């Protein structure tokens, strides 16, 4: 195998940082470069839609602990630099091409470029009052807009980010409308009944929730968004509009690179290897998770930590000609909305059973299963059961055991 003397990590966020950390912890003492398109050292993203947006958290407090001392990892930081292309050599290695015309050579590469907010067709580009929320700079702009006390905030998209933004804005005392094109929120993540429980939670806190809403355009005033137009002919006046309709993996810089497969992310094998000497991690990675027997691309904090660390170890194993066990995690996600902690272990399955509580109580444990085997569990204000559920999914426990343990 080629010697690994120069490792490059593209993506200076959670997955990339943990990949770099794993490389050092596993004994890699060569040149390690971390490229990030933001000017900030790696920081924690989950608070951006919650505590940070609410106001009390300072930006400096968001820096991830491994990046608190930027020199500790012995990393060459290239921040505020965007990867725009990749040139590969035979049999491995190559160069990452940067937006300033420079290039960084490597023997091994970690692709951890994450994802970007999906654009809403017809949205006025660069208009004041129109926001997305992905980065620290996005959150700073949105927090300033909320500080100004707008008469109404409209959130387009009822995924977890949209739901958290709506909850935070409502907790600030602002009037909030949420628009969702589907007939139930979170259709990609939860079953329809659980999604409607999320809608009811927000309605109970005074949010104007509109499902099946077709956004057709925007009204403008002085170069700023002043309202959202709907397909039924109505217009909702708003000075702040937040678009949260999902994300797109950042793979554009890899277009046309021979030997790489791009399909809703950078496709890797079950050990996160996308090509000789190239591993993928985090939101950009799509791989076959053998635990569930299907390809997955997971946009979750916990997965970024685990997959980043695994990818760093996998790259070293490749360079040493060593085999590794497949990457087969149990996805784990949580969302804080109002006084509810919503936790999802595993994945939704085709069949659902209620282990504890009711949807109306908004304090329950909902078990997903396939052919009598537990594949996931949704827990509302049940943190102990959420931890138990993760173990049950990992062990592929039968439904009867899960209902007994979680009930």
Secondary structure, DSSP 8 states (H G I E B T S, - for coil): -----EEEEE--SHHHHHHHHHHHHTT--SEEEEEESSSS--B--GGGGTHHHHS-S-GGGGB-GGGSSTTTTT-EEEET--EEEEEE-SSS-EEEEETTS-EEEESEEEE---EEE---TT--TT-BTEE--SSHHHHHHHHHHHHT--S-EEEE--SHHHHHHHHHHHHTT--EEEEESSSSTTTTTS-HHHHHHHHHHHHHTT-EEEES--EEEEEEETTEEEEEEETTS-EEE-SEEEE-S-EEES-GGGTT-TT--BSSSEEE-TTSEEETTEEE-GGGEEEEETTTTEEE----HHHHHHHHHHHHHHHHHHHHT----------EEEEEETTEEEEEEE---SEEEEEES-TTTT--EEEEEETTEEEEEEEES-HHHHHHHHHHHHTT-BHHHHHHHH-
